[in-house]
Amino acid sequence: MKKRCMMKLSGFEKSIIIVVAMVALLMLPVMACAPKEPLPPSPPPPAPPAGTFTVSPPKVDQATLKNILPAFAKAVGLPEAAVPALPPALAVLALPIKFSGSGWPADEIITVELVLPPGTEMKGLSPDEENSITLAFAKAEANGDFTATMESTAKINWLLRGEWLPILKPDLTKIKPLPNGVYTLRAVGTDPRTEAITTWELELMPTE
């Protein structure tokens, strides 16, 4: 019977093998915990659908403003004789302006914005950029309908571009109505992608 030859290892070689084995065992958990390539982000969920959006009246013209100017003058305590000297644009303060829509998600918070074309001056905003200003807020009902009314403060600040006295009353002698034109209105939901658009024609300045 043949005897097998066994290779004898020196003490130093045995020590090397033991060290290598220990290092390999220590590296196993490190390799297992090595960071993996991040997965690509999931696409965002689709935006909730926007409903309809309208403004009433769809046009604010000089004829309408002149018709209600006497009622405005009376409401603020001015004599009838003062009416011819008043800028017709002031009558917008007596004109009900309503934003409405249907088909929106229930309980959706809706912001009504007016888009200012580049070059339009507005306090606090750069005229070189396209900006938007908030005209009203609304909350959709359970059936998806909403209504919002433009308040007098918003009319003074944004449509008339008026000034305020230190006693927090409007100075109606210093108004700069928005230029005549067709403006874009946006109704924006909580998700900014949920948006409906309509147009609004403003004729606040005399055309003659």
DRENLO-233029 format. One record per residue (C-alpha): residue number from 1; x, y, z; residue in three letters. Coordinates in steps of 0.02 Angstrom, whole numbers, plus 50000, padded with zeros to 5 digits. Example, Ala and Ser with C-alpha at 12.3 -4.5 7.8 and 13.67 -1.06 7.14 Angstrom:
<sites>
<site><pos>1</pos><xx>50615</xx><yy>49775</yy><zz>50390</zz><code>Ala</code></site>
<site><pos>2</pos><xx>50684</xx><yy>49947</yy><zz>50357</zz><code>Ser</code></site>
</sites>
This chain:
<sites>
<site><pos>1</pos><xx>50000</xx><yy>50000</yy><zz>50000</zz><code>Met</code></site>
<site><pos>2</pos><xx>50070</xx><yy>50166</yy><zz>49948</zz><code>Lys</code></site>
<site><pos>3</pos><xx>50091</xx><yy>50303</yy><zz>50074</zz><code>Lys</code></site>
<site><pos>4</pos><xx>50025</xx><yy>50474</yy><zz>50028</zz><code>Arg</code></site>
<site><pos>5</pos><xx>50146</xx><yy>50614</yy><zz>50037</zz><code>Cys</code></site>
<site><pos>6</pos><xx>50081</xx><yy>50758</yy><zz>50144</zz><code>Met</code></site>
<site><pos>7</pos><xx>50157</xx><yy>50927</yy><zz>50127</zz><code>Met</code></site>
<site><pos>8</pos><xx>50209</xx><yy>50995</yy><zz>50293</zz><code>Lys</code></site>
<site><pos>9</pos><xx>50179</xx><yy>51179</yy><zz>50325</zz><code>Leu</code></site>
<site><pos>10</pos><xx>50290</xx><yy>51285</yy><zz>50428</zz><code>Ser</code></site>
<site><pos>11</pos><xx>50222</xx><yy>51382</yy><zz>50575</zz><code>Gly</code></site>
<site><pos>12</pos><xx>50239</xx><yy>51544</yy><zz>50478</zz><code>Phe</code></site>
<site><pos>13</pos><xx>50139</xx><yy>51476</yy><zz>50330</zz><code>Glu</code></site>
<site><pos>14</pos><xx>50002</xx><yy>51415</yy><zz>50447</zz><code>Lys</code></site>
<site><pos>15</pos><xx>49992</xx><yy>51589</yy><zz>50524</zz><code>Ser</code></site>
<site><pos>16</pos><xx>49973</xx><yy>51667</yy><zz>50350</zz><code>Ile</code></site>
<site><pos>17</pos><xx>49830</xx><yy>51548</yy><zz>50306</zz><code>Ile</code></site>
<site><pos>18</pos><xx>49741</xx><yy>51585</yy><zz>50470</zz><code>Ile</code></site>
<site><pos>19</pos><xx>49756</xx><yy>51774</yy><zz>50444</zz><code>Val</code></site>
<site><pos>20</pos><xx>49690</xx><yy>51762</yy><zz>50265</zz><code>Val</code></site>
<site><pos>21</pos><xx>49542</xx><yy>51658</yy><zz>50322</zz><code>Ala</code></site>
<site><pos>22</pos><xx>49501</xx><yy>51780</yy><zz>50462</zz><code>Met</code></site>
<site><pos>23</pos><xx>49508</xx><yy>51928</yy><zz>50342</zz><code>Val</code></site>
<site><pos>24</pos><xx>49393</xx><yy>51838</yy><zz>50221</zz><code>Ala</code></site>
<site><pos>25</pos><xx>49268</xx><yy>51803</yy><zz>50360</zz><code>Leu</code></site>
<site><pos>26</pos><xx>49273</xx><yy>51985</yy><zz>50415</zz><code>Leu</code></site>
<site><pos>27</pos><xx>49244</xx><yy>52046</yy><zz>50237</zz><code>Met</code></site>
<site><pos>28</pos><xx>49087</xx><yy>51943</yy><zz>50210</zz><code>Leu</code></site>
<site><pos>29</pos><xx>48967</xx><yy>52058</yy><zz>50306</zz><code>Pro</code></site>
<site><pos>30</pos><xx>49050</xx><yy>52212</yy><zz>50230</zz><code>Val</code></site>
<site><pos>31</pos><xx>49023</xx><yy>52144</yy><zz>50056</zz><code>Met</code></site>
<site><pos>32</pos><xx>48844</xx><yy>52098</yy><zz>50099</zz><code>Ala</code></site>
<site><pos>33</pos><xx>48811</xx><yy>52276</yy><zz>50159</zz><code>Cys</code></site>
<site><pos>34</pos><xx>48895</xx><yy>52359</yy><zz>50010</zz><code>Ala</code></site>
<site><pos>35</pos><xx>48783</xx><yy>52496</yy><zz>49937</zz><code>Pro</code></site>
<site><pos>36</pos><xx>48680</xx><yy>52444</yy><zz>49788</zz><code>Lys</code></site>
<site><pos>37</pos><xx>48649</xx><yy>52549</yy><zz>49636</zz><code>Glu</code></site>
<site><pos>38</pos><xx>48500</xx><yy>52663</yy><zz>49675</zz><code>Pro</code></site>
<site><pos>39</pos><xx>48342</xx><yy>52621</yy><zz>49583</zz><code>Leu</code></site>
<site><pos>40</pos><xx>48276</xx><yy>52754</yy><zz>49463</zz><code>Pro</code></site>
<site><pos>41</pos><xx>48141</xx><yy>52862</yy><zz>49544</zz><code>Pro</code></site>
<site><pos>42</pos><xx>47963</xx><yy>52810</yy><zz>49513</zz><code>Ser</code></site>
<site><pos>43</pos><xx>47865</xx><yy>52926</yy><zz>49400</zz><code>Pro</code></site>
<site><pos>44</pos><xx>47750</xx><yy>53044</yy><zz>49496</zz><code>Pro</code></site>
<site><pos>45</pos><xx>47567</xx><yy>52998</yy><zz>49502</zz><code>Pro</code></site>
<site><pos>46</pos><xx>47456</xx><yy>53089</yy><zz>49378</zz><code>Pro</code></site>
<site><pos>47</pos><xx>47386</xx><yy>53255</yy><zz>49435</zz><code>Ala</code></site>
<site><pos>48</pos><xx>47204</xx><yy>53259</yy><zz>49491</zz><code>Pro</code></site>
<site><pos>49</pos><xx>47097</xx><yy>53317</yy><zz>49344</zz><code>Pro</code></site>
<site><pos>50</pos><xx>47046</xx><yy>53500</yy><zz>49341</zz><code>Ala</code></site>
<site><pos>51</pos><xx>46865</xx><yy>53548</yy><zz>49316</zz><code>Gly</code></site>
<site><pos>52</pos><xx>46788</xx><yy>53693</yy><zz>49222</zz><code>Thr</code></site>
<site><pos>53</pos><xx>46825</xx><yy>53875</yy><zz>49259</zz><code>Phe</code></site>
<site><pos>54</pos><xx>46730</xx><yy>54034</yy><zz>49214</zz><code>Thr</code></site>
<site><pos>55</pos><xx>46726</xx><yy>54216</yy><zz>49266</zz><code>Val</code></site>
<site><pos>56</pos><xx>46574</xx><yy>54330</yy><zz>49274</zz><code>Ser</code></site>
<site><pos>57</pos><xx>46566</xx><yy>54452</yy><zz>49194</zz><code>Pro</code></site>
<site><pos>58</pos><xx>46682</xx><yy>54387</yy><zz>49057</zz><code>Pro</code></site>
<site><pos>59</pos><xx>46713</xx><yy>54567</yy><zz>49003</zz><code>Lys</code></site>
<site><pos>60</pos><xx>46727</xx><yy>54725</yy><zz>49107</zz><code>Val</code></site>
<site><pos>61</pos><xx>46702</xx><yy>54870</yy><zz>48986</zz><code>Asp</code></site>
<site><pos>62</pos><xx>46683</xx><yy>55057</yy><zz>48998</zz><code>Gln</code></site>
<site><pos>63</pos><xx>46497</xx><yy>55053</yy><zz>48962</zz><code>Ala</code></site>
<site><pos>64</pos><xx>46465</xx><yy>54939</yy><zz>49111</zz><code>Thr</code></site>
<site><pos>65</pos><xx>46575</xx><yy>55042</yy><zz>49226</zz><code>Leu</code></site>
<site><pos>66</pos><xx>46495</xx><yy>55207</yy><zz>49176</zz><code>Lys</code></site>
<site><pos>67</pos><xx>46321</xx><yy>55136</yy><zz>49207</zz><code>Asn</code></site>
<site><pos>68</pos><xx>46361</xx><yy>55089</yy><zz>49387</zz><code>Ile</code></site>
<site><pos>69</pos><xx>46473</xx><yy>55238</yy><zz>49426</zz><code>Leu</code></site>
<site><pos>70</pos><xx>46329</xx><yy>55342</yy><zz>49502</zz><code>Pro</code></site>
<site><pos>71</pos><xx>46285</xx><yy>55198</yy><zz>49618</zz><code>Ala</code></site>
<site><pos>72</pos><xx>46467</xx><yy>55186</yy><zz>49671</zz><code>Phe</code></site>
<site><pos>73</pos><xx>46476</xx><yy>55373</yy><zz>49706</zz><code>Ala</code></site>
<site><pos>74</pos><xx>46319</xx><yy>55364</yy><zz>49812</zz><code>Lys</code></site>
<site><pos>75</pos><xx>46387</xx><yy>55215</yy><zz>49909</zz><code>Ala</code></site>
<site><pos>76</pos><xx>46545</xx><yy>55308</yy><zz>49958</zz><code>Val</code></site>
<site><pos>77</pos><xx>46451</xx><yy>55468</yy><zz>50001</zz><code>Gly</code></site>
<site><pos>78</pos><xx>46494</xx><yy>55575</yy><zz>49851</zz><code>Leu</code></site>
<site><pos>79</pos><xx>46368</xx><yy>55697</yy><zz>49776</zz><code>Pro</code></site>
<site><pos>80</pos><xx>46294</xx><yy>55660</yy><zz>49607</zz><code>Glu</code></site>
<site><pos>81</pos><xx>46380</xx><yy>55814</yy><zz>49538</zz><code>Ala</code></site>
<site><pos>82</pos><xx>46549</xx><yy>55731</yy><zz>49570</zz><code>Ala</code></site>
<site><pos>83</pos><xx>46513</xx><yy>55582</yy><zz>49456</zz><code>Val</code></site>
<site><pos>84</pos><xx>46572</xx><yy>55658</yy><zz>49290</zz><code>Pro</code></site>
<site><pos>85</pos><xx>46744</xx><yy>55691</yy><zz>49364</zz><code>Ala</code></site>
<site><pos>86</pos><xx>46768</xx><yy>55514</yy><zz>49430</zz><code>Leu</code></site>
<site><pos>87</pos><xx>46873</xx><yy>55386</yy><zz>49334</zz><code>Pro</code></site>
<site><pos>88</pos><xx>46751</xx><yy>55252</yy><zz>49273</zz><code>Pro</code></site>
<site><pos>89</pos><xx>46873</xx><yy>55118</yy><zz>49333</zz><code>Ala</code></site>
<site><pos>90</pos><xx>46823</xx><yy>55156</yy><zz>49514</zz><code>Leu</code></site>
<site><pos>91</pos><xx>46654</xx><yy>55079</yy><zz>49478</zz><code>Ala</code></site>
<site><pos>92</pos><xx>46737</xx><yy>54907</yy><zz>49473</zz><code>Val</code></site>
<site><pos>93</pos><xx>46728</xx><yy>54916</yy><zz>49664</zz><code>Leu</code></site>
<site><pos>94</pos><xx>46538</xx><yy>54907</yy><zz>49649</zz><code>Ala</code></site>
<site><pos>95</pos><xx>46539</xx><yy>54772</yy><zz>49514</zz><code>Leu</code></site>
<site><pos>96</pos><xx>46516</xx><yy>54594</yy><zz>49578</zz><code>Pro</code></site>
<site><pos>97</pos><xx>46653</xx><yy>54483</yy><zz>49505</zz><code>Ile</code></site>
<site><pos>98</pos><xx>46629</xx><yy>54297</yy><zz>49528</zz><code>Lys</code></site>
<site><pos>99</pos><xx>46738</xx><yy>54148</yy><zz>49483</zz><code>Phe</code></site>
<site><pos>100</pos><xx>46657</xx><yy>53977</yy><zz>49472</zz><code>Ser</code></site>
<site><pos>101</pos><xx>46685</xx><yy>53800</yy><zz>49410</zz><code>Gly</code></site>
<site><pos>102</pos><xx>46627</xx><yy>53621</yy><zz>49418</zz><code>Ser</code></site>
<site><pos>103</pos><xx>46702</xx><yy>53447</yy><zz>49406</zz><code>Gly</code></site>
<site><pos>104</pos><xx>46844</xx><yy>53480</yy><zz>49529</zz><code>Trp</code></site>
<site><pos>105</pos><xx>46902</xx><yy>53354</yy><zz>49660</zz><code>Pro</code></site>
<site><pos>106</pos><xx>46797</xx><yy>53366</yy><zz>49818</zz><code>Ala</code></site>
<site><pos>107</pos><xx>46869</xx><yy>53484</yy><zz>49951</zz><code>Asp</code></site>
<site><pos>108</pos><xx>47005</xx><yy>53543</yy><zz>49831</zz><code>Glu</code></site>
<site><pos>109</pos><xx>47081</xx><yy>53712</yy><zz>49878</zz><code>Ile</code></site>
<site><pos>110</pos><xx>47080</xx><yy>53820</yy><zz>49722</zz><code>Ile</code></site>
<site><pos>111</pos><xx>47180</xx><yy>53978</yy><zz>49691</zz><code>Thr</code></site>
<site><pos>112</pos><xx>47120</xx><yy>54100</yy><zz>49558</zz><code>Val</code></site>
<site><pos>113</pos><xx>47265</xx><yy>54191</yy><zz>49476</zz><code>Glu</code></site>
<site><pos>114</pos><xx>47280</xx><yy>54328</yy><zz>49346</zz><code>Leu</code></site>
<site><pos>115</pos><xx>47431</xx><yy>54314</yy><zz>49232</zz><code>Val</code></site>
<site><pos>116</pos><xx>47521</xx><yy>54479</yy><zz>49203</zz><code>Leu</code></site>
<site><pos>117</pos><xx>47604</xx><yy>54493</yy><zz>49033</zz><code>Pro</code></site>
<site><pos>118</pos><xx>47787</xx><yy>54548</yy><zz>49032</zz><code>Pro</code></site>
<site><pos>119</pos><xx>47798</xx><yy>54737</yy><zz>49041</zz><code>Gly</code></site>
<site><pos>120</pos><xx>47649</xx><yy>54756</yy><zz>49158</zz><code>Thr</code></site>
<site><pos>121</pos><xx>47697</xx><yy>54857</yy><zz>49311</zz><code>Glu</code></site>
<site><pos>122</pos><xx>47642</xx><yy>54792</yy><zz>49480</zz><code>Met</code></site>
<site><pos>123</pos><xx>47711</xx><yy>54842</yy><zz>49649</zz><code>Lys</code></site>
<site><pos>124</pos><xx>47837</xx><yy>54713</yy><zz>49712</zz><code>Gly</code></site>
<site><pos>125</pos><xx>47851</xx><yy>54621</yy><zz>49546</zz><code>Leu</code></site>
<site><pos>126</pos><xx>47976</xx><yy>54636</yy><zz>49404</zz><code>Ser</code></site>
<site><pos>127</pos><xx>47894</xx><yy>54703</yy><zz>49245</zz><code>Pro</code></site>
<site><pos>128</pos><xx>48022</xx><yy>54607</yy><zz>49140</zz><code>Asp</code></site>
<site><pos>129</pos><xx>47949</xx><yy>54438</yy><zz>49188</zz><code>Glu</code></site>
<site><pos>130</pos><xx>47782</xx><yy>54352</yy><zz>49170</zz><code>Glu</code></site>
<site><pos>131</pos><xx>47703</xx><yy>54355</yy><zz>49343</zz><code>Asn</code></site>
<site><pos>132</pos><xx>47537</xx><yy>54305</yy><zz>49416</zz><code>Ser</code></site>
<site><pos>133</pos><xx>47437</xx><yy>54381</yy><zz>49558</zz><code>Ile</code></site>
<site><pos>134</pos><xx>47309</xx><yy>54296</yy><zz>49668</zz><code>Thr</code></site>
<site><pos>135</pos><xx>47132</xx><yy>54364</yy><zz>49649</zz><code>Leu</code></site>
<site><pos>136</pos><xx>47033</xx><yy>54242</yy><zz>49757</zz><code>Ala</code></site>
<site><pos>137</pos><xx>47029</xx><yy>54074</yy><zz>49846</zz><code>Phe</code></site>
<site><pos>138</pos><xx>46894</xx><yy>53941</yy><zz>49848</zz><code>Ala</code></site>
<site><pos>139</pos><xx>46860</xx><yy>53765</yy><zz>49911</zz><code>Lys</code></site>
<site><pos>140</pos><xx>46770</xx><yy>53640</yy><zz>49802</zz><code>Ala</code></site>
<site><pos>141</pos><xx>46611</xx><yy>53566</yy><zz>49873</zz><code>Glu</code></site>
<site><pos>142</pos><xx>46576</xx><yy>53380</yy><zz>49884</zz><code>Ala</code></site>
<site><pos>143</pos><xx>46499</xx><yy>53384</yy><zz>49710</zz><code>Asn</code></site>
<site><pos>144</pos><xx>46653</xx><yy>53470</yy><zz>49636</zz><code>Gly</code></site>
<site><pos>145</pos><xx>46577</xx><yy>53644</yy><zz>49616</zz><code>Asp</code></site>
<site><pos>146</pos><xx>46662</xx><yy>53801</yy><zz>49678</zz><code>Phe</code></site>
<site><pos>147</pos><xx>46627</xx><yy>53988</yy><zz>49682</zz><code>Thr</code></site>
<site><pos>148</pos><xx>46735</xx><yy>54132</yy><zz>49737</zz><code>Ala</code></site>
<site><pos>149</pos><xx>46704</xx><yy>54319</yy><zz>49742</zz><code>Thr</code></site>
<site><pos>150</pos><xx>46838</xx><yy>54449</yy><zz>49713</zz><code>Met</code></site>
<site><pos>151</pos><xx>46850</xx><yy>54560</yy><zz>49866</zz><code>Glu</code></site>
<site><pos>152</pos><xx>46868</xx><yy>54749</yy><zz>49861</zz><code>Ser</code></site>
<site><pos>153</pos><xx>47045</xx><yy>54740</yy><zz>49932</zz><code>Thr</code></site>
<site><pos>154</pos><xx>47101</xx><yy>54631</yy><zz>49787</zz><code>Ala</code></site>
<site><pos>155</pos><xx>47016</xx><yy>54748</yy><zz>49662</zz><code>Lys</code></site>
<site><pos>156</pos><xx>47107</xx><yy>54899</yy><zz>49735</zz><code>Ile</code></site>
<site><pos>157</pos><xx>47276</xx><yy>54813</yy><zz>49743</zz><code>Asn</code></site>
<site><pos>158</pos><xx>47276</xx><yy>54720</yy><zz>49577</zz><code>Trp</code></site>
<site><pos>159</pos><xx>47147</xx><yy>54792</yy><zz>49456</zz><code>Leu</code></site>
<site><pos>160</pos><xx>47164</xx><yy>54975</yy><zz>49505</zz><code>Leu</code></site>
<site><pos>161</pos><xx>47343</xx><yy>54964</yy><zz>49571</zz><code>Arg</code></site>
<site><pos>162</pos><xx>47292</xx><yy>55086</yy><zz>49705</zz><code>Gly</code></site>
<site><pos>163</pos><xx>47382</xx><yy>55160</yy><zz>49855</zz><code>Glu</code></site>
<site><pos>164</pos><xx>47338</xx><yy>55149</yy><zz>50040</zz><code>Trp</code></site>
<site><pos>165</pos><xx>47338</xx><yy>55288</yy><zz>50169</zz><code>Leu</code></site>
<site><pos>166</pos><xx>47428</xx><yy>55266</yy><zz>50337</zz><code>Pro</code></site>
<site><pos>167</pos><xx>47257</xx><yy>55241</yy><zz>50418</zz><code>Ile</code></site>
<site><pos>168</pos><xx>47235</xx><yy>55085</yy><zz>50309</zz><code>Leu</code></site>
<site><pos>169</pos><xx>47106</xx><yy>55163</yy><zz>50195</zz><code>Lys</code></site>
<site><pos>170</pos><xx>47125</xx><yy>55164</yy><zz>50006</zz><code>Pro</code></site>
<site><pos>171</pos><xx>47178</xx><yy>55326</yy><zz>49924</zz><code>Asp</code></site>
<site><pos>172</pos><xx>47058</xx><yy>55323</yy><zz>49777</zz><code>Leu</code></site>
<site><pos>173</pos><xx>47138</xx><yy>55479</yy><zz>49703</zz><code>Thr</code></site>
<site><pos>174</pos><xx>47293</xx><yy>55377</yy><zz>49661</zz><code>Lys</code></site>
<site><pos>175</pos><xx>47245</xx><yy>55232</yy><zz>49549</zz><code>Ile</code></site>
<site><pos>176</pos><xx>47332</xx><yy>55159</yy><zz>49396</zz><code>Lys</code></site>
<site><pos>177</pos><xx>47209</xx><yy>55037</yy><zz>49319</zz><code>Pro</code></site>
<site><pos>178</pos><xx>47277</xx><yy>54888</yy><zz>49225</zz><code>Leu</code></site>
<site><pos>179</pos><xx>47299</xx><yy>54919</yy><zz>49038</zz><code>Pro</code></site>
<site><pos>180</pos><xx>47155</xx><yy>54868</yy><zz>48927</zz><code>Asn</code></site>
<site><pos>181</pos><xx>47173</xx><yy>54695</yy><zz>48854</zz><code>Gly</code></site>
<site><pos>182</pos><xx>47129</xx><yy>54512</yy><zz>48861</zz><code>Val</code></site>
<site><pos>183</pos><xx>47207</xx><yy>54429</yy><zz>49013</zz><code>Tyr</code></site>
<site><pos>184</pos><xx>47233</xx><yy>54247</yy><zz>49059</zz><code>Thr</code></site>
<site><pos>185</pos><xx>47152</xx><yy>54181</yy><zz>49217</zz><code>Leu</code></site>
<site><pos>186</pos><xx>47207</xx><yy>54019</yy><zz>49300</zz><code>Arg</code></site>
<site><pos>187</pos><xx>47117</xx><yy>53911</yy><zz>49427</zz><code>Ala</code></site>
<site><pos>188</pos><xx>47252</xx><yy>53806</yy><zz>49512</zz><code>Val</code></site>
<site><pos>189</pos><xx>47223</xx><yy>53661</yy><zz>49630</zz><code>Gly</code></site>
<site><pos>190</pos><xx>47331</xx><yy>53600</yy><zz>49773</zz><code>Thr</code></site>
<site><pos>191</pos><xx>47437</xx><yy>53508</yy><zz>49645</zz><code>Asp</code></site>
<site><pos>192</pos><xx>47501</xx><yy>53648</yy><zz>49530</zz><code>Pro</code></site>
<site><pos>193</pos><xx>47476</xx><yy>53532</yy><zz>49381</zz><code>Arg</code></site>
<site><pos>194</pos><xx>47289</xx><yy>53535</yy><zz>49415</zz><code>Thr</code></site>
<site><pos>195</pos><xx>47249</xx><yy>53691</yy><zz>49316</zz><code>Glu</code></site>
<site><pos>196</pos><xx>47107</xx><yy>53764</yy><zz>49214</zz><code>Ala</code></site>
<site><pos>197</pos><xx>47124</xx><yy>53920</yy><zz>49107</zz><code>Ile</code></site>
<site><pos>198</pos><xx>47004</xx><yy>54051</yy><zz>49041</zz><code>Thr</code></site>
<site><pos>199</pos><xx>47019</xx><yy>54228</yy><zz>48974</zz><code>Thr</code></site>
<site><pos>200</pos><xx>46955</xx><yy>54391</yy><zz>49045</zz><code>Trp</code></site>
<site><pos>201</pos><xx>46938</xx><yy>54552</yy><zz>48946</zz><code>Glu</code></site>
<site><pos>202</pos><xx>46971</xx><yy>54710</yy><zz>49047</zz><code>Leu</code></site>
<site><pos>203</pos><xx>46932</xx><yy>54885</yy><zz>48985</zz><code>Glu</code></site>
<site><pos>204</pos><xx>46967</xx><yy>54988</yy><zz>49139</zz><code>Leu</code></site>
<site><pos>205</pos><xx>47043</xx><yy>55135</yy><zz>49046</zz><code>Met</code></site>
<site><pos>206</pos><xx>46942</xx><yy>55254</yy><zz>48936</zz><code>Pro</code></site>
<site><pos>207</pos><xx>46954</xx><yy>55205</yy><zz>48753</zz><code>Thr</code></site>
<site><pos>208</pos><xx>46928</xx><yy>55380</yy><zz>48685</zz><code>Glu</code></site>
</sites>
